[in-house]
Amino acid sequence: MRLSVMGAGGRMGQMLVKAIAARSGGENGFTLVGASERADSPAIGKDAGELAGAGRLGVIISADAKAALRDAQVVIDFTAPKASLIHADLAAAQGAALVLGTTGFDSEQLAAIDAAARKIAIVRSGNMSLGVNLLTALVERAAATLDGDFDIEIVEMHHKHKVDAPSGTALMLGEAAAAGRGIKLAQVQQRARDGITGARRKGDIGFASLRGGDVVGDHTVIFAGAGERIELTHKASSRELFVGGALRAAGWTRGKAPGLYSMKDVLGLN
């Protein structure tokens, strides 16, 4: 399967390039055919394999995203919302599937991704790990089982360089909790508290975001009732798990009809 990596100069991009190189060859292997970065990136003009520590691959990182994905069957994107929308349009025009790990989209941007998914298969997830997606399924079931007297709070912590909050994974968990209760997250989410806020509104789903150090990603969903508390937690110690999930999603898109899919589809959890 021919893959292109958008954001190939970043941490996730380099890990993806290295993993693709390690899994090259064979009927179910991968081949890197393109790599892109933003125009001001110091990675521009460098061999993607050498930059990632995988040895020379002959794929030069380019600022021309259209050229970088021209020969790809699947595009993998862990960049930023505005860039991801451009890449989604380019992939849709070419007929390449898209694995999208970018977070921080607003409602209009999500609608644009939905439009692109009418033309190609897109796997979009706030988190590509098996553990987090299992956690999501557990959170939905717990929310459906416990009554409204259990308050739901979601706490997440990431490294100091993360630019969006709450994290995409936290929002994914919030969506799962809301789905378990048969409501829309937008109707009950409480993303910030400051000052004299008054008592907690029954039915709200609260979020708390912590940033510091080199934390890859910690997420805890708290169901707080009278006299008891249930906490469901996932802690990531390496980004390798996201890379493995992204490549699994890429392979899964083979032969899939256009549509918007999630890692729950990839992992058979739906």
ZAMARGU-4260 file (C-alpha; in steps of 0.2 Angstrom, whole numbers, plus 5000, padded with zeros to 4 digits):
<rodrens>
0) 5000/5000/5000 | 5007/5017/4995 | 5006/5030/5009 | 5010/5048/5010 | 5013/5057/5027
5) 5008/5075/5029 | 5018/5084/5043 | 5032/5072/5040 | 5044/5083/5049 | 5035/5083/5066
10) 5037/5070/5080 | 5022/5060/5074 | 5027/5062/5056 | 5044/5055/5059 | 5038/5041/5069
15) 5026/5036/5055 | 5039/5037/5042 | 5051/5026/5052 | 5036/5013/5055 | 5032/5013/5037
20) 5050/5010/5032 | 5050/4995/5045 | 5035/4988/5037 | 5039/4989/5019 | 5039/4975/5007
25) 5027/4960/5006 | 5009/4959/5001 | 5003/4968/5016 | 5018/4980/5018 | 5018/4999/5016
30) 5028/5010/5004 | 5031/5029/5008 | 5028/5038/4991 | 5026/5056/4998 | 5030/5067/5012
35) 5025/5086/5016 | 5028/5099/5028 | 5023/5118/5030 | 5033/5130/5019 | 5043/5137/5034
40) 5048/5120/5041 | 5067/5116/5042 | 5063/5098/5036 | 5059/5105/5018 | 5071/5097/5006
45) 5077/5083/5017 | 5075/5065/5014 | 5060/5059/5025 | 5069/5043/5030 | 5085/5050/5035
50) 5076/5063/5045 | 5067/5050/5054 | 5082/5039/5057 | 5076/5026/5045 | 5090/5028/5032
55) 5088/5036/5015 | 5071/5032/5007 | 5072/5044/4992 | 5057/5053/4997 | 5060/5072/4999
60) 5049/5082/5011 | 5040/5095/5001 | 5030/5110/5004 | 5019/5105/4989 | 5006/5094/4997
65) 4997/5090/4981 | 5013/5083/4974 | 5017/5074/4990 | 5001/5064/4989 | 5000/5062/4970
70) 5004/5043/4970 | 4997/5039/4987 | 4983/5026/4990 | 4981/5032/5008 | 4986/5049/5016
75) 4990/5050/5034 | 4988/5067/5042 | 4993/5072/5060 | 4995/5091/5057 | 4983/5106/5061
80) 4965/5109/5057 | 4967/5121/5043 | 4981/5111/5034 | 4971/5095/5037 | 4956/5102/5027
85) 4967/5106/5012 | 4974/5089/5013 | 4956/5081/5014 | 4951/5091/4998 | 4967/5085/4989
90) 4964/5067/4994 | 4946/5068/4989 | 4951/5075/4972 | 4963/5061/4969 | 4953/5047/4977
95) 4965/5043/4990 | 4959/5037/5007 | 4963/5048/5022 | 4968/5043/5040 | 4966/5059/5051
100) 4973/5060/5068 | 4973/5079/5069 | 4962/5087/5083 | 4955/5104/5087 | 4942/5105/5073
105) 4928/5117/5075 | 4910/5113/5069 | 4912/5121/5052 | 4929/5111/5049 | 4921/5095/5054
110) 4907/5098/5041 | 4920/5101/5028 | 4928/5084/5033 | 4910/5076/5032 | 4909/5083/5014
115) 4926/5075/5009 | 4920/5059/5016 | 4906/5058/5003 | 4920/5055/4990 | 4933/5045/5000
120) 4935/5034/5015 | 4941/5044/5030 | 4946/5037/5046 | 4945/5051/5059 | 4949/5049/5077
125) 4955/5059/5092 | 4965/5045/5097 | 4972/5030/5087 | 4976/5018/5101 | 4967/5002/5105
130) 4966/5005/5123 | 4958/5022/5122 | 4945/5016/5110 | 4941/5001/5122 | 4940/5015/5135
135) 4928/5024/5125 | 4916/5009/5123 | 4917/5006/5142 | 4913/5025/5146 | 4898/5024/5134
140) 4892/5008/5143 | 4895/5015/5160 | 4885/5031/5156 | 4871/5021/5150 | 4871/5010/5165
145) 4873/5023/5179 | 4858/5035/5182 | 4859/5054/5181 | 4864/5055/5200 | 4881/5051/5194
150) 4891/5067/5189 | 4903/5065/5174 | 4920/5074/5174 | 4934/5071/5162 | 4952/5075/5166
155) 4966/5075/5154 | 4984/5080/5154 | 4996/5082/5140 | 5014/5089/5137 | 5017/5108/5137
160) 5018/5110/5118 | 5000/5104/5115 | 4990/5119/5108 | 4972/5113/5109 | 4961/5110/5124
165) 4951/5099/5129 | 4961/5086/5119 | 4953/5077/5105 | 4953/5061/5115 | 4944/5070/5130
170) 4931/5076/5118 | 4929/5059/5111 | 4926/5052/5128 | 4914/5066/5132 | 4904/5061/5116
175) 4904/5043/5122 | 4897/5048/5139 | 4884/5059/5131 | 4879/5045/5119 | 4877/5033/5133
180) 4864/5045/5141 | 4856/5048/5124 | 4860/5067/5123 | 4872/5078/5113 | 4888/5083/5121
185) 4886/5101/5115 | 4870/5103/5126 | 4879/5098/5142 | 4897/5101/5141 | 4906/5112/5153
190) 4923/5116/5147 | 4929/5129/5160 | 4925/5135/5177 | 4932/5150/5185 | 4926/5162/5199
195) 4909/5160/5208 | 4901/5148/5196 | 4887/5142/5207 | 4882/5124/5210 | 4886/5111/5197
200) 4871/5109/5185 | 4864/5091/5185 | 4868/5082/5169 | 4883/5092/5164 | 4899/5084/5158
205) 4914/5093/5164 | 4931/5094/5157 | 4948/5099/5165 | 4964/5101/5155 | 4981/5100/5162
210) 4998/5104/5153 | 5016/5101/5158 | 5032/5092/5155 | 5032/5078/5142 | 5016/5069/5146
215) 5011/5059/5131 | 4992/5058/5136 | 4983/5054/5152 | 4964/5053/5152 | 4952/5049/5166
220) 4933/5049/5166 | 4925/5051/5183 | 4908/5045/5188 | 4905/5053/5205 | 4889/5047/5214
225) 4884/5049/5232 | 4896/5039/5243 | 4905/5031/5228 | 4916/5036/5213 | 4920/5026/5198
230) 4936/5031/5188 | 4941/5024/5171 | 4958/5029/5166 | 4970/5027/5151 | 4988/5032/5152
235) 4999/5033/5136 | 5018/5032/5139 | 5023/5031/5120 | 5017/5039/5104 | 5021/5022/5096
240) 5004/5016/5100 | 4996/5030/5089 | 5008/5026/5075 | 5002/5007/5076 | 4984/5012/5076
245) 4986/5024/5061 | 4995/5011/5050 | 4981/4998/5055 | 4968/5011/5050 | 4977/5014/5033
250) 4977/4995/5029 | 4959/4994/5034 | 4954/5007/5021 | 4958/4995/5007 | 4942/4993/4997
255) 4931/5003/5009 | 4917/5014/5002 | 4917/5032/5004 | 4912/5037/5022 | 4917/5044/5038
260) 4924/5030/5049 | 4932/5029/5067 | 4944/5018/5075 | 4929/5009/5083 | 4925/5003/5065
265) 4944/4999/5062 | 4944/4988/5078 | 4927/4981/5076 | 4920/4989/5092 | 4905/4996/5084
</rodrens>
